[in-house]
């Protein structure tokens, strides 16, 4: 057992040594090859200098670019290519995988479910995060409260799924319920339900898990933004006699609007990729399927690379607008820097 | 961190004094609302922890919120046969204990003569006509069936009762789940995956981030845009081509396509966009004078980076390391695809999903297993929260 850990540690040491050897070595070679030598003309000297400063950055970013190319850039194009091929990736089939997707009932079910997740999870997480941030920032124990609400962020989706599956668990009528939800429901005089198997409602129950996790994220970011609001604007509003609610909606919200959008889109991306929760809770049964899990099924259970790739491409298309928007945002920041 | 500026009472003092009570009320409401939300958010995890240390049988029949009260199970036992009666002070009696010989800690929480009224009579009370006699049951389980006339029932009549067992907490669940269910092995596997995958990308990303922050070269803007774009590319896009690639390499050189090296490299690559982005932002914010004075002293980029920028960037490195570690520890998809689900190498998240499938009703195992898996990230999180939050802020705002 501990040999395994030892192997991992050795791997770390070796990898670091290789990395360092590469960076140090290539630098050394570059300097060695292109050092100014006495007796060179000024022209040759500047040429060598620019050449060095042109090459060095690429030595620095080389390994990173290599990794990104092999593991992220090449696969994007390869997946795109495979989506036009058959099950084994050998025969070109045109758009028939896409035609299949658009006519397949399970695909539509998953897409609709995903749409539901997209509408509900970011909205609730952001709203709850904003409420909690506002409340916590004015109470003396607010930081402790924030830590506790933030903590689920650290838990795996699988761990969270077990926590919540226990809450939704069901025992037959007449037996004492050990799941909190059913205990409350029977306590109010209603019959217990096997919640996970009730279509549409069950999707909502799975979403609650992600909301539980993501609210802490929204809260932390929004709390920082709230604290960044200039004191003068708040003071001015107070002197004008604005009450707390007016202050919140008319002054604080507009000031942090940009941050709210960022939080919203970040959670949206997370939602689009959600796989673990559905995989662990229902594995897509009882009409809870989502695209990421459907993709996994076609790829690894059915072994159909064509259809699996097609679903991946469709997820990618959904992410694309956010990606473009992100790149634009960073570009404009770089431009002003 | 309530600054004076956002404190309500200050606002109250500036308003008319008559409004003071209403503002106090609002403040109490704020306390209660937040308290309610905190309770709502922590309740699920507390339930998991409490359940994981409860006795298996008690967990199966009573809610975890009743963990401190005796849990009551329904049961039935037979009284002794009529042939066992003895004479005691003019009465004919049959005596014994409903729990049999082994009554440790158990108590009778009500009893009855039929299935329908299992707990109709309190312990210590008497059922007047029970097969021709009167039956008294003490909470210790001791029963006395007595009658002035000789008892003449046939067989051994049943008594129905509720058994209260005292709350019992134990670490047995953890022992079971760690050893017998393989969570212990998976814990090691998760560590094996996480350690190299956390450390390796740091160095690769740091060099790239320095170049993107402090070197001017054509194509820099493009590389930064590329990194930002790759931040959001869904992993799903990478899985099939990479798996095919791994298979081809394994085919070419022999050996297995699925293994730790493959996972380390995959996690390293998937963590790079965030690492480069975080570190570049941080390094770009370091004071220009430091770089310039280093250049004037004749230090090369390599030397400036290793001796000055790298140590100064420690907070950003720590932020990324925490992020990456949590992400890998909690990951299911990458490990499932590139490492597989075989017993000897499946990671914690994968093992828990398997447990959900095979031991779906054994909540004592599931809760203990889940707690083993979340204790590491929670510890990291609470110990290093400052860096974690800093990373979050740097990563998503600007």
Boltz contact constraints between the chains, C-beta under 6 A:
constraints:
  - contact:
      token1: [A, 1]
      token2: [B, 188]
      max_distance: 6.0
  - contact:
      token1: [A, 4]
      token2: [B, 188]
      max_distance: 6.0
  - contact:
      token1: [A, 4]
      token2: [B, 192]
      max_distance: 6.0
  - contact:
      token1: [A, 5]
      token2: [B, 191]
      max_distance: 6.0
  - contact:
      token1: [A, 8]
      token2: [B, 192]
      max_distance: 6.0
  - contact:
      token1: [A, 8]
      token2: [B, 195]
      max_distance: 6.0
  - contact:
      token1: [A, 8]
      token2: [B, 196]
      max_distance: 6.0
  - contact:
      token1: [A, 11]
      token2: [B, 196]
      max_distance: 6.0
  - contact:
      token1: [A, 12]
      token2: [B, 196]
      max_distance: 6.0
  - contact:
      token1: [A, 12]
      token2: [B, 199]
      max_distance: 6.0
  - contact:
      token1: [A, 15]
      token2: [B, 200]
      max_distance: 6.0
  - contact:
      token1: [A, 19]
      token2: [B, 203]
      max_distance: 6.0
  - contact:
      token1: [A, 23]
      token2: [B, 207]
      max_distance: 6.0
  - contact:
      token1: [A, 27]
      token2: [B, 302]
      max_distance: 6.0
  - contact:
      token1: [A, 57]
      token2: [B, 211]
      max_distance: 6.0
  - contact:
      token1: [A, 57]
      token2: [B, 215]
      max_distance: 6.0
  - contact:
      token1: [A, 57]
      token2: [B, 217]
      max_distance: 6.0
  - contact:
      token1: [A, 60]
      token2: [B, 207]
      max_distance: 6.0
  - contact:
      token1: [A, 60]
      token2: [B, 211]
      max_distance: 6.0
  - contact:
      token1: [A, 61]
      token2: [B, 208]
      max_distance: 6.0
  - contact:
      token1: [A, 61]
      token2: [B, 211]
      max_distance: 6.0
  - contact:
      token1: [A, 63]
      token2: [B, 204]
      max_distance: 6.0
  - contact:
      token1: [A, 64]
      token2: [B, 204]
      max_distance: 6.0
  - contact:
      token1: [A, 64]
      token2: [B, 208]
      max_distance: 6.0
  - contact:
      token1: [A, 64]
      token2: [B, 272]
      max_distance: 6.0
  - contact:
      token1: [A, 67]
      token2: [B, 269]
      max_distance: 6.0
  - contact:
      token1: [A, 67]
      token2: [B, 272]
      max_distance: 6.0
  - contact:
      token1: [A, 68]
      token2: [B, 272]
      max_distance: 6.0
  - contact:
      token1: [A, 71]
      token2: [B, 269]
      max_distance: 6.0
  - contact:
      token1: [A, 72]
      token2: [B, 230]
      max_distance: 6.0
  - contact:
      token1: [A, 72]
      token2: [B, 233]
      max_distance: 6.0
  - contact:
      token1: [A, 75]
      token2: [B, 237]
      max_distance: 6.0
  - contact:
      token1: [A, 75]
      token2: [B, 238]
      max_distance: 6.0
  - contact:
      token1: [A, 75]
      token2: [B, 241]
      max_distance: 6.0
  - contact:
      token1: [A, 75]
      token2: [B, 242]
      max_distance: 6.0
  - contact:
      token1: [A, 76]
      token2: [B, 237]
      max_distance: 6.0
  - contact:
      token1: [A, 78]
      token2: [B, 241]
      max_distance: 6.0
  - contact:
      token1: [A, 79]
      token2: [B, 237]
      max_distance: 6.0
  - contact:
      token1: [A, 79]
      token2: [B, 241]
      max_distance: 6.0
  - contact:
      token1: [A, 132]
      token2: [B, 37]
      max_distance: 6.0
  - contact:
      token1: [A, 135]
      token2: [B, 30]
      max_distance: 6.0
  - contact:
      token1: [A, 135]
      token2: [B, 33]
      max_distance: 6.0
  - contact:
      token1: [A, 135]
      token2: [B, 34]
      max_distance: 6.0
  - contact:
      token1: [A, 137]
      token2: [B, 6]
      max_distance: 6.0
  - contact:
      token1: [A, 138]
      token2: [B, 2]
      max_distance: 6.0
  - contact:
      token1: [A, 138]
      token2: [B, 6]
      max_distance: 6.0
  - contact:
      token1: [A, 140]
      token2: [B, 2]
      max_distance: 6.0
  - contact:
      token1: [A, 143]
      token2: [B, 1]
      max_distance: 6.0
  - contact:
      token1: [A, 145]
      token2: [B, 34]
      max_distance: 6.0
  - contact:
      token1: [A, 145]
      token2: [B, 38]
      max_distance: 6.0
  - contact:
      token1: [A, 148]
      token2: [B, 38]
      max_distance: 6.0
  - contact:
      token1: [A, 148]
      token2: [B, 42]
      max_distance: 6.0
  - contact:
      token1: [A, 149]
      token2: [B, 41]
      max_distance: 6.0
  - contact:
      token1: [A, 154]
      token2: [B, 326]
      max_distance: 6.0
  - contact:
      token1: [A, 154]
      token2: [B, 377]
      max_distance: 6.0
  - contact:
      token1: [A, 154]
      token2: [B, 378]
      max_distance: 6.0
  - contact:
      token1: [A, 154]
      token2: [B, 381]
      max_distance: 6.0
  - contact:
      token1: [A, 155]
      token2: [B, 374]
      max_distance: 6.0
  - contact:
      token1: [A, 156]
      token2: [B, 330]
      max_distance: 6.0
  - contact:
      token1: [A, 156]
      token2: [B, 349]
      max_distance: 6.0
  - contact:
      token1: [A, 158]
      token2: [B, 332]
      max_distance: 6.0
  - contact:
      token1: [A, 158]
      token2: [B, 349]
      max_distance: 6.0
  - contact:
      token1: [A, 158]
      token2: [B, 352]
      max_distance: 6.0
  - contact:
      token1: [A, 158]
      token2: [B, 353]
      max_distance: 6.0
  - contact:
      token1: [A, 159]
      token2: [B, 370]
      max_distance: 6.0
  - contact:
      token1: [A, 159]
      token2: [B, 373]
      max_distance: 6.0
  - contact:
      token1: [A, 159]
      token2: [B, 374]
      max_distance: 6.0
  - contact:
      token1: [A, 162]
      token2: [B, 366]
      max_distance: 6.0
  - contact:
      token1: [A, 162]
      token2: [B, 370]
      max_distance: 6.0
  - contact:
      token1: [A, 163]
      token2: [B, 44]
      max_distance: 6.0
  - contact:
      token1: [A, 163]
      token2: [B, 48]
      max_distance: 6.0
  - contact:
      token1: [A, 176]
      token2: [B, 62]
      max_distance: 6.0
  - contact:
      token1: [A, 178]
      token2: [B, 63]
      max_distance: 6.0
  - contact:
      token1: [A, 183]
      token2: [B, 63]
      max_distance: 6.0
  - contact:
      token1: [A, 220]
      token2: [B, 389]
      max_distance: 6.0
  - contact:
      token1: [A, 220]
      token2: [B, 392]
      max_distance: 6.0
  - contact:
      token1: [A, 221]
      token2: [B, 396]
      max_distance: 6.0
  - contact:
      token1: [A, 224]
      token2: [B, 393]
      max_distance: 6.0
  - contact:
      token1: [A, 231]
      token2: [B, 5]
      max_distance: 6.0
  - contact:
      token1: [A, 238]
      token2: [B, 11]
      max_distance: 6.0
  - contact:
      token1: [A, 259]
      token2: [B, 397]
      max_distance: 6.0
  - contact:
      token1: [A, 262]
      token2: [B, 396]
      max_distance: 6.0
  - contact:
      token1: [A, 266]
      token2: [B, 396]
      max_distance: 6.0
  - contact:
      token1: [A, 269]
      token2: [B, 232]
      max_distance: 6.0
  - contact:
      token1: [A, 273]
      token2: [B, 234]
      max_distance: 6.0
  - contact:
      token1: [A, 275]
      token2: [B, 333]
      max_distance: 6.0
  - contact:
      token1: [A, 276]
      token2: [B, 332]
      max_distance: 6.0
  - contact:
      token1: [A, 280]
      token2: [B, 353]
      max_distance: 6.0
  - contact:
      token1: [A, 280]
      token2: [B, 356]
      max_distance: 6.0
  - contact:
      token1: [A, 295]
      token2: [B, 236]
      max_distance: 6.0
  - contact:
      token1: [A, 305]
      token2: [B, 240]
      max_distance: 6.0
  - contact:
      token1: [A, 308]
      token2: [B, 240]
      max_distance: 6.0
  - contact:
      token1: [A, 309]
      token2: [B, 240]
      max_distance: 6.0
  - contact:
      token1: [A, 312]
      token2: [B, 236]
      max_distance: 6.0
  - contact:
      token1: [A, 312]
      token2: [B, 237]
      max_distance: 6.0
  - contact:
      token1: [A, 315]
      token2: [B, 234]
      max_distance: 6.0
  - contact:
      token1: [A, 315]
      token2: [B, 236]
      max_distance: 6.0
  - contact:
      token1: [A, 316]
      token2: [B, 234]
      max_distance: 6.0
  - contact:
      token1: [A, 316]
      token2: [B, 237]
      max_distance: 6.0
  - contact:
      token1: [A, 319]
      token2: [B, 232]
      max_distance: 6.0
  - contact:
      token1: [A, 319]
      token2: [B, 234]
      max_distance: 6.0
  - contact:
      token1: [A, 322]
      token2: [B, 232]
      max_distance: 6.0
  - contact:
      token1: [A, 323]
      token2: [B, 229]
      max_distance: 6.0
  - contact:
      token1: [A, 323]
      token2: [B, 232]
      max_distance: 6.0
  - contact:
      token1: [A, 326]
      token2: [B, 228]
      max_distance: 6.0
  - contact:
      token1: [A, 327]
      token2: [B, 225]
      max_distance: 6.0
  - contact:
      token1: [A, 327]
      token2: [B, 228]
      max_distance: 6.0
  - contact:
      token1: [A, 327]
      token2: [B, 229]
      max_distance: 6.0
  - contact:
      token1: [A, 330]
      token2: [B, 228]
      max_distance: 6.0
